[in-house]
Amino acid sequence: MSKRTHNNNALPVVISAATLLATGLTHSAVDTDGAGERTFQEAASIELPRIRVVAPTLTALSTTPGAVYEISEEDIEQIQPRSTEDLLRRVPGIYIKREEDSAVVTNFGVRGLPAGDYKTLVLEDGVPIQPGIFVGNARYYNPRVQRMEGVEVLKGASSLRYGPNNIGGVINYLTRTPDDGLVISSRVGSWNTREATVELGGSSASRESQFGIMATRGTSDGWMDKGWDMTDVMVKAGSALGDDHFVGVKLSYYENDANISYRGYFEDAFEAGATFNPAPDDYFLTDRRAFDVNHEWNISDDMRLQTVAFWSEMSRDYWRFNVDGTTTNAEGLTVWNFTDILEGRNRDFERVGFESRLFVNHKALGVDNEAQFGLRFMQEEMHDTRPRATRAAPRDPVSLDSGPGQPALRRNRLDSADSLALYAQNRFDVSERLSVTTGLRVETYEQERKDLQQTVDRVDSFSNTEWLPGFGATFQVNPSTQLYGSVYIAFAPPLVGSVVGSDDVPTEAEKSVNVDLGMRGGSGSFTYEFTAFRMDFSNQVDPGISGIRPPHEGSALIQGMEASAGYEFGNGFGINGNLTWIPTAEFGEDRPGEAEEGNRLAYSPDWTANLTLSYRTGGLKSAVLLNYTDEVFGDGMNRTEIDPLNHMGGLIPSYYTVDLTANYDFSQHLNVFGAVRNLTDRRYIAGLRQGIYAGPERNFEVGLTYRF
């Protein structure tokens, strides 16, 4: 029986297609079926079937007409991440708006897109993980970094295959499949952080079947006393069914009780160096269950079919005490004055769907071609309630009636959406140096809202169909330099709260014309990648789910450049970095009360930069990681002073952080690791959201991993 293999070779920190192009090979140098499963080096372990957005072969990377970045398993060991945010900040073009140390909820922007607008598609093993793309597209669930073995980031016209919400591209987290045996990892750190992970794997004697389980249990008092209590379990299994069929399943469970809120500090508390929790009795409670089934069928040497069926169910209960202005605490600092009214902003999500992809190599027009055809159907549902309650413990609130005119359940509605997507793409390898790719995605969807508090059984609905073409090309100038470019229409669907259930006229989807032009390559120990990009929005759309802002938000323009480079000096020393410059990120017209024409978009910095200095010798791997984030505006009004009333707007100063990481292999069984983050103990404003969010102070972690 045939075996599926994957490459475990180490790659430099945040690799790109340029890293492979530096070998001097053109896209004809390695045979591939275009499905992303043949590799150019055998490895010891099999890979369970899953959807990759970046095929792990030199040819697939070098023929992608857009920026491609990957974070490998060795990179993760070097970064020693506390959350997925620590991984993403190493990718060019990504800005992190950090709200708490473990990123229970994450907010990031890509290429100038405002952090928190959710216009970038996030996947795990090719399956959407945002709770509701069409019904509630906030990142209420952020996968735990402990289960990750890598990250793929794809931008440009190639991201059309994985939309919607592909305006900023696609981020695909790759989960680990435990190797045979038992691995135990444990770490402790600042804020009384304690965490343990167990990996258990096994396979059949023929290596045709594999099973693995990963379980992580972690608790922490948290930065600013924003404690969390987390459990994350993932079970994976798979098998070859004959010579040409492979099946894999993944079951996951996640639960986290986090003592976090929308509330932040007032300026006097921030300036005084406060570290207390501004909302000590608010809780963000999440749990999620998911099940994926993957099947791959190698029909022939030139044809492969890949199918995934997926289901997920998630609850997000956000219990907050109402406020009545401000007061002064014992230290004389301004704090929120909380009432005794406890309200839940509670949402339950369910998603079910399947996606099938057919890869075909053919010889149309007398040249090598790779065609891809796809179909995806998905149903989503969100039950949105707002109860009032009393609470004895975070997970046992008891509903109550607040009196006449104030029912216990202040909101009770059901949002749902059905979507069907078809796509086709063909790459023409015109010559050994030139490849041209054309594609089309058609997305049709219908959204509904039912108010369960109405006595009349009424359903509001909105339906739409989008035709999204794309075109791209790559040209190998010489063995160490490649040019690439693409143009495509990207879109993000309006959420239910923007198009139904209010007096607003239904809006069109958010669309932009995206253009990428880039160059990548390298020679010897030097690699580089450079991309200029433009996103021209015809109509931005309210990213919320409640219709709290007018859905028609008007046009906008973003233009900029991103670059990455790496160099291995020898003797164990290396340097790797990235730089993003976005001179234009502006509103196209006045938006009363929100922005003026020409103002800069909120949470869209001009400059971001990351630099990694690494050293490896024997069993030691160490790195110094530097991050710089330019100043940003907290809202579209571009006020230079922080709004003293609600602290939602104002200019957030630039800042930098320095991290130090190291790990050492004492033997093939024992590894010890540690990290010091924010080494200079820089106090900075990470964001504004009903107050100032202070970036985490200097903190540390140490731990060990033992492989039996």
Buried (B, 14 or more C-beta within 10 A) or exposed (E): EEEBBBBBEEBBBBBBBBBBBBBEBBBBBBEBBBBBBBBBEEEEBBBBBBBBBBBBBBBBBBBBBBBBBBBBBBBBBBBBBBBBBBBBBBBBBBBBBBBBBBBBBBBBBBBBBBBBBBBBBBBBBBBBBBBBBBBBBBBBBBBBBBBBBBBBBBBBBBBBBBBBBBBBBBBBBBBBBBBBEBBBBBBBBBBEBEBBBBBBBBBEEEBBBBBBBBBBBBBBBBBBEBBBBBBBBBBBBBBBBEEBBBBBBBBBBBBBBBBBBBBBBBBBBBEEEBBEBBBBBBBBBBBBBBBBBBBBBBEEEEBBBBBBBBBBBBBBBBBBBEBEEEEEEEEEBBBBEBEEBBBBBBBBBBBBBBBBBBBBBEEEEEBBBBBBBBBBEBEBBBBBBBBBBEBEEBEEBEBEEBEEEEBBBBBBBBBBBBBBBEBBBBBBBBEEBBBBBBBBBBBBBBBBBBBEEEEEEEEBBBEBEBEBBBBBBBBBEEBBBBBBBBBBBBBBBBBBBBBBBBEBEBBBBBBBEBBBBBBBBBBEEBBBBBBBBBBBBBBBBBBBBBBEBBBBBBBBBBBBBBBBBBBBEEEBEBBBBBBBBBEBBBBBEEBEEBBBEEBBBBBBBBBBBBBBBBBBEEBEBBBBBBBBBBBBBBBBBBEEEBBEEEBBBBBBEBBEBBBBBBBBBEEEEEBBBBBBBBBEEBBBBBBBBBBBBBBBBBBBBBBBBBBE
